[in-house]
Amino acid sequence: MIRVKISNFIKRNKNKISDLGKKLIIVAIVVFIATIILSFTKNTSKDEDNNTVKEAYTPRETVIEGKDISEEQYESDTNVVNQFLEYCNNKQIEEAYNLISEDCRENIYKTIDVFKQSYYNPIFTEKRTYNLQSWVSTDSYTVYRIRYTTDMLSTGKYQENNVYQDYITLIKNAESPKVSIGNFVLAEECDTKTEVNEISARIIKKVIYTEDEEYEIEVRNKTNKTIMLDSLNSTDNIKLIADSNITYPTYISKIYKQDVILKPKDIKRIKLRFKKSCSSNKKTEYIQFYKVIRDYETYTQDTQNYTDTFSFRIKI
């Protein structure tokens, strides 16, 4: 009886039921599509959030070499940099100069006038602000990339073409924190000696720059003839050697001929600068001289055919 009633109801409302079914299918499709769109939008939003995080300013994350900087260390470093910048912005040149490390002053800015002419004047033509980025971090020091920009609070605009970039170094756990600027990192006193039959040599000082290493060495000629440490005709004859036998060339153009000529029993101090970045994790071991001219007078008589040379290395 019930089946008959249901059957009769369906027959009488066949068209209505068909229309309702179509509408339910359409609603289901719309809901399905809406769900997909919402899901895609949510994922896209997450991706954008992730990209925002990745592009955020993270000055304590070391870019080139070493560990990231702790929050405490970064706060201490920025306090010193802030003080240096405040002195410069307030035209307190002497105070800014005194905040530069002694080694940096001795090697680059020997006088306050040199600092003023070569660093202060070109950059601080107007009030500056800055941003830092940890570049190289070791157990001893941190090298930051510093970008001096225009002060938007005073100028009201950011000038992309008015930005100066430098590297600024701070020594970790220093009793009296100072800054090193102008690509200078630090200087280390040395006293390592090497002797061969003809020569004795001693490394006096090592100076580290962001892109170079420089060594001051003392060399003594133990022979009765004038020797020449190198002809200076090639960059291959004097090299810095690090572990894994990695070599770094010297800057021949920075060596004067008279510096590498030693008369009998003569003692000279010379500086050799090598293309070795402070970001390199290779430990330097030797300075190698590959072609030392044993008899300079004979060499000058026939430079093309002279062959009486020897090699020696100075331990670092």
C-alpha positions in Angstrom: 0.0 0.0 0.0 2.8 2.4 1.0 4.9 1.4 -2.1 1.9 2.3 -4.3 1.4 5.7 -2.7 5.2 6.5 -3.1 5.0 5.3 -6.7 2.0 7.5 -7.4 3.7 10.5 -5.7 6.8 10.1 -7.8 4.8 9.9 -11.0 2.7 13.0 -10.2 5.8 15.1 -9.2 8.3 13.6 -11.7 9.2 17.0 -13.2 9.6 18.7 -9.8 11.9 16.0 -8.5 14.0 16.2 -11.6 14.4 19.9 -11.3 15.3 19.5 -7.6 18.0 16.9 -8.4 19.6 19.2 -10.9 19.6 22.1 -8.4 21.2 19.9 -5.8 23.9 18.7 -8.2 24.6 22.4 -9.1 24.9 23.3 -5.4 27.3 20.4 -4.8 29.5 21.5 -7.7 29.5 25.1 -6.5 30.5 24.0 -3.0 33.2 21.8 -4.4 34.7 24.6 -6.5 34.5 27.0 -3.6 36.4 24.6 -1.3 39.2 24.2 -3.9 39.5 28.0 -4.3 39.6 28.6 -0.5 42.2 25.9 -0.1 44.4 27.4 -2.9 44.0 30.9 -1.4 45.0 29.6 2.0 48.1 27.9 0.7 49.1 31.0 -1.4 48.7 33.1 1.7 51.0 30.8 3.6 53.6 31.0 0.8 53.5 34.7 0.8 53.9 34.7 4.6 56.9 32.4 4.2 58.4 34.7 1.6 57.9 37.6 3.8 59.8 35.8 6.6 62.6 34.9 4.2 62.9 38.5 2.9 62.9 40.0 6.4 65.9 41.9 7.6 68.0 39.5 9.6 71.3 41.3 10.5 72.5 38.6 13.0 72.5 35.9 10.4 76.1 35.6 9.0 76.1 35.7 5.2 79.6 34.5 4.2 81.4 32.6 6.9 80.9 31.6 10.5 78.2 31.3 13.1 75.2 33.7 13.5 75.6 36.5 16.0 74.0 36.1 19.4 71.5 38.7 20.5 73.7 39.9 23.3 76.8 40.3 21.0 74.7 42.1 18.4 73.3 44.6 20.9 76.8 45.3 22.2 78.2 45.8 18.7 75.4 48.1 17.6 75.9 50.2 20.7 79.4 50.9 19.6 78.4 51.5 16.0 75.6 53.8 17.1 78.1 55.9 19.1 80.5 56.1 16.1 77.7 57.2 13.9 76.4 59.8 16.4 79.9 61.3 16.6 80.1 61.5 12.8 76.6 63.0 12.4 77.3 65.6 15.1 80.7 66.5 13.4 82.6 65.3 16.5 85.4 64.1 14.3 88.0 63.7 17.0 85.7 61.6 19.2 84.8 59.4 16.1 88.5 59.1 15.4 89.3 58.0 18.9 86.6 55.3 18.6 88.6 53.6 15.8 90.9 50.8 16.9 94.6 51.6 17.3 95.5 48.9 14.7 93.2 50.4 12.2 94.6 53.9 12.8 98.2 52.7 12.6 97.6 50.9 9.3 95.1 53.1 7.5 94.2 56.3 9.2 97.6 57.4 10.8 96.3 60.9 11.5 92.9 62.5 12.2 93.3 64.5 9.0 93.7 61.3 6.9 90.5 59.9 8.5 88.7 63.2 7.8 89.8 63.5 4.2 89.5 59.8 3.1 86.5 58.6 5.1 84.5 61.2 7.0 84.3 63.9 4.3 83.1 61.7 1.4 80.4 59.9 3.5 79.1 62.5 6.0 78.1 65.3 3.7 74.8 65.0 5.4 73.2 63.2 8.4 73.3 59.5 7.9 71.7 56.3 9.3 72.9 52.8 8.6 72.0 49.1 8.5 74.3 46.2 9.4 74.6 42.6 8.2 76.8 40.1 9.8 79.3 39.1 7.1 82.1 37.1 8.6 82.1 35.8 12.2 85.0 34.1 13.9 85.8 33.4 17.6 87.8 36.6 17.7 85.9 39.1 15.7 82.8 39.9 13.6 82.9 41.7 10.3 79.7 43.5 9.4 78.7 44.9 6.1 77.6 48.5 6.8 75.5 50.6 4.4 75.3 54.3 5.2 72.0 55.7 3.9 70.3 59.1 4.0 68.3 59.8 7.1 64.7 59.6 6.0 63.5 61.4 9.1 65.4 64.5 8.2 65.2 64.3 4.3 61.8 62.7 4.0 62.9 60.4 1.2 65.2 57.5 0.5 67.9 58.2 -2.1 69.0 54.9 -3.6 72.0 56.5 -5.3 73.3 58.1 -2.1 74.4 55.0 -0.3 77.9 54.2 0.9 79.0 50.6 1.7 81.9 49.6 3.9 82.9 46.8 6.2 83.1 47.5 9.9 84.8 45.1 12.4 84.4 44.6 16.1 86.5 42.5 18.3 84.6 40.1 20.5 84.9 40.4 24.3 87.0 43.5 24.1 87.4 45.4 27.3 87.2 48.7 25.5 85.2 48.1 22.2 86.4 50.0 19.1 85.5 49.8 15.4 87.8 49.0 12.5 86.7 50.5 9.2 87.8 50.9 5.6 88.1 47.1 5.0 90.6 46.7 7.8 89.9 43.8 10.2 92.7 43.4 12.7 96.5 43.1 13.1 98.3 40.3 14.9 101.9 40.4 16.3 104.0 37.4 15.2 107.4 36.0 16.0 108.0 32.9 13.9 111.5 32.3 12.5 112.8 30.3 9.6 116.4 29.6 8.6 118.0 28.1 5.5 121.6 28.1 4.4 121.4 31.5 2.6 118.6 33.3 4.5 117.1 33.7 7.9 113.6 35.2 8.1 111.1 36.2 10.7 107.4 37.1 10.4 106.8 40.2 12.5 103.1 41.1 11.9 100.1 39.8 10.1 97.4 42.3 9.0 94.0 41.0 7.9 91.7 43.0 5.6 88.3 41.9 4.2 89.9 40.8 0.9 93.6 40.5 1.7 96.2 39.4 4.1 99.5 41.3 4.6 102.7 40.1 6.2 105.5 42.2 7.5 108.7 40.1 7.4 112.3 40.6 8.3 114.8 38.9 6.1 118.6 38.6 6.6 121.1 37.7 3.9 123.6 35.2 5.4 125.8 35.0 2.3 128.7 37.0 0.9 126.8 37.9 -2.3 123.9 40.2 -3.0 120.7 38.2 -3.4 117.4 39.2 -4.8 114.3 37.6 -3.3 112.4 37.8 -6.6 112.7 39.3 -10.0 109.2 40.7 -9.7 108.5 39.6 -13.3 105.7 37.1 -12.4 103.0 36.7 -9.8 103.8 33.0 -9.5 107.1 33.3 -7.7 105.9 34.5 -4.3 102.8 32.8 -2.8 100.9 32.4 0.4 100.3 28.7 1.1 97.4 27.5 3.2 96.3 24.0 4.3 95.2 21.6 1.6 98.0 23.2 -0.4 95.8 26.2 -1.4 97.9 29.1 -2.7 97.2 32.8 -2.9 99.2 35.2 -5.2 101.0 38.3 -3.9 100.5 41.8 -5.3 103.7 42.3 -7.3 102.8 45.9 -8.0 103.0 46.7 -4.2 106.6 45.5 -3.9 109.5 47.8 -4.7 112.6 46.4 -6.3 115.0 47.9 -3.7 113.0 46.0 -1.0 113.9 42.6 -2.3 117.6 43.2 -3.0 119.8 42.3 0.0 123.5 43.0 0.1 125.8 40.6 2.0 124.8 40.3 5.6 122.0 42.9 5.0 118.7 42.9 7.0 115.5 44.3 5.6 111.9 44.6 6.5 109.4 44.1 3.7 105.6 43.9 3.4 103.9 41.3 1.2 100.2 41.4 0.5 98.2 38.4 -0.7 94.8 38.0 -2.3 93.3 36.0 0.6 89.8 37.0 1.8 89.1 37.0 5.6 86.1 34.8 4.7 88.4 31.9 3.8 88.5 29.1 6.3 91.9 27.9 5.1 94.6 28.3 7.7 97.8 29.9 6.3 101.0 28.0 6.8 103.9 29.4 4.7 105.1 32.2 2.6 106.9 30.6 -0.4 109.6 32.2 -2.4 110.1 30.0 -5.5 113.0 31.8 -7.4 115.5 33.6 -5.2 118.4 34.9 -7.2 121.6 33.8 -5.5 124.0 36.3 -7.2 122.3 39.5 -8.2 125.4 41.0 -9.8 125.7 38.1 -12.2 122.0 38.1 -12.8 122.1 41.7 -14.0 124.7 40.8 -16.7 122.4 38.3 -18.3 118.9 38.3 -16.9 117.4 36.1 -19.7 119.7 33.2 -19.2 120.4 33.3 -15.5 119.4 30.1 -13.7 121.2 30.1 -10.3 118.1 30.3 -8.1 116.8 28.6 -5.0 113.5 28.4 -3.1 112.6 28.8 0.6 109.6 29.1 2.7 108.8 31.1 5.8 106.7 29.4 8.4 103.7 31.4 9.7 
